[in-house]
Amino acid sequence: ECHGRRINDPVDVRIPESVTNIGPSAFKKCYKLISIQIPEGITTIRPFTFENCKELGFMTLPSTIRNVAPNAFKGCTGLVFISLPEGISNIGNNAFSDIPNHADIYCHAIKPFRIYSQSFNFRCTLHVPHGCKEAYQKADYWKNFALIVDDIVKKEMPGDETAVAPIVSEDAEAPAYDLLGRPVDASYKGIAIRNGKKVIIK
């Protein structure tokens, strides 16, 4: 457990598939949490669940997530990559408001869903499904994003969205991050995060 402890070693957490609920503030002040895999079946990220997890670099929410509560990721100033599933329907105020300006948010929802005036840091880049850009540009609060890019292409892939999958050619130019959430360059080899999925760069 890392709750409230300033431990020295990075923490990488994989929550068992049997877990169906994560309580409020469960990972609050896990200062060295660098990555976490949330299982399918979880439907809500509760208030302050990841507050001040400053080393958390990326977050891929499972397909079952429907709601991200207010302040869920408050103080996550190192969160540079977020992948939101297609079925999500609500993100509360201050959920992602502290992420840095250079962060990338990949929202797989075809239609804009409910967000609020302070749900995000709107100076970062929002990636949406191809052909959906205009809808997001007109939607309440979504239109506040400084940059909206419609570059998510639907791909049928075996397994869940968090699985490691072979990289495909049309993804080759998309931004990629290592498992600490740091941007990688052309010389990088290994597992990375790209377009909301873990991929193998060879």
N, C-alpha and C positions, 0 to 999 in steps of 0.2 A: 504494500500500500504506500502511496506517495502523498496522500492528502495532507496539505499543510507542511510538508517537510521539504527542506532545501537540500535534497540529496545531490551528490556529485555526478553519478552515472546517469546517462540518458535512459528513459523508460519507454519501452515499446509494448503496448497492451493489445492483447487479442481477447475480446470478451467472448465467452463460450456461447454456442448456438442455443443453449438451453435458457439463456437469460432473455426475458421478455420485457423487462422494465429497468430503467436506470433512474435512480432517485435524484432529486434536486441537489446540486452542489456535490455530486458524487466525486468529481475529479477537480474540485475547486482548489486552486493553488498547488497543483501538481507542476511545480516549476520546471521539472526536467522531462515532462511527458512530450515525446517528439512525434509519436504516431499512435493511433488507436484504430482498431477494426471493430466497428459496431455491427452486430449480427442482423440478418434478416429477422423480422418479427418485431423489432423495436419500432413503435409508431410515433413516439414523441421524445424530443430532446427537451428536458425540463429546465426551469429557470436556474441559472448560475451553474449548470452541470460542468462546464469547462472554464469557469471564470478564472482569469489570470494564468491560463496555461500558455505562457509566453513563448515557449519553445515549440509548441505544436505548429507544424509547418503546413500540413494539408489535412483536409477532411472530406472523405467521400461518404455521404450519407446513403444508407441502404435503400432499396426500392420501396420498403414498407413505411418509411418515414412520411408522416402527413403534417406534422406540426413541429416547428422550432419555437420554443417559448421565448418571451422577452429575457434578455440578458444571458442567454444560453452560452454564448461565446464572448461575453464581455471581458475586455482586457486581453484578448488573444491577438497581440500586436505582431506576432510572427506568422500568422495564418495567411499564406500567399496563394493557396489553391483550395477552392471549395467546389464540390460537385453535388448538385441538388437533383434528386430523382424526379422522374416524370410525374409521379402522383402526388407530390407535395402540394399542400393547399394553404398553408399559413406560416408566415415568419414574423415574429413579434418584434417590437421596438428594441433597439440596442442588441439584437441577437448577433449581428456581425458589424456593428458600427465602429469597432476599434481595429479592424483589419487595415493593413497598410495600403497606400495609394496604388502600389504596383501589383496588388493582388489580382488574380483571375478567378471569376466565378463562372462556372459552367452550369447553367440551368437547363435541364432536359425537358421541362414542362412545355407542351405545345402552346398552351394558353397562359397568359399572365395570371397569377393567383394573388391572394391577399397579402400585401405587405404594408408597412407603415412608414411614416416620415423619417424615422431613424432606424429602420431595420438593418441598413447597410451603410458602409462608407461608400457613397455614390461616386467618389472620384476614381474608384478602381474600374476594371474592365469586365463587362458582362458579356458572356458568350451564350447565345440562344440557338435553338434548332433552326436549320436552314429554312428560310421562307417566313420566319416568325418575327423578324426584326421590327416591322412596322407596328405590329400589335403591341409589342413591348414599349415602343417609342410613344404610343398613345395612352398607355395604361397609367393609372394613378401611381405615383411614386417611382415606378419602374422608369418612367421617362426622365427621372432625375439623374440617371447614370450618365457620366461624362462620355462614355464610349460603349456602344452596344454593337456586337459583332455577331452575325448569323452564320457561324461556321461549324455548328454541331451537325454531323451527318449521322442519321440513324443506321446502326449496324446490328445485324443479328449475330450474336455471339453466344456460344455455349456457356452455361454457368451463370453466376451472378455478376453484377457490375464490378465487384471488387476483386474478381479473379485476375490473375496474371494472364495476359493474352498476348499472342504474337503481334508485333507492330505491323501496321498495314501502310502501304505506300502513301495514301492520301493524308496520313497523319504526320508524315515526316517533317513538315515545316511548322507544326503546332508547337507552342511552348511546352517544355518538359521540365520536371522538377525531380530531384532525388527524394529519398524517403525522409529527409529532414526539411523538405519544403524549399530547398535552394535551387535556383535555376541551373540547368546543366548546359554545357556547350557541346559542340559536334564531336568532341573526343570522348565523351562519356559512354561507358559501357555498363550494362547491368539493368536492374529493375528501376523504373522511373514512373512518374505519374504524368499522363498526357490525356487531355480531353476527358477527364473524369475517370480514367481507368488506369490500372497498373499495367505497364507494358514492359517487354524486354527489348532493350536496345542492344544490338549486336555490332 
